């Protein structure tokens, strides 16, 4: 589980797989962590993932490497929770 503020949310609809990225730990491209929602899973999220921008969330899943940064692929809304971070 990784928790933090979503600094930026980006739907890359013109990229392969149409991913949505939730960038945490700084603004893109200097973020330290991202959550990736593939386009095939995007419809499961109501409201849209972009509405999480500026909110504190916890992402649950296996941490992988995407280049020099850590990433979790989110497949279900149950893998993403709003959080209260003090």
Phi, psi and omega in degrees: 000134176235131180239145177171179180275136174281105182286325181207140174240132184222124175266111182266068187294341178264005178262158179302129181083356180044057182284156168247132180248135171249109183268129182231160179073034180124164181277149175301135007263016182259019179289159178255346183208147173221150170251133182245129175245115179291151181305325180295336181259349186303323181296343179286342187262115177231123355293180183296152181302332180299337180285357175275351180303130181087356181257155175273130181225162169240133181247130184247131177159185179281128179277128178237173176258134171237093187069237182265004186241159177273149183209147171238131173274121183261122183254344186215149175303335179291347178272002185224118184235140169293145185229159171245108182252123181256000000 
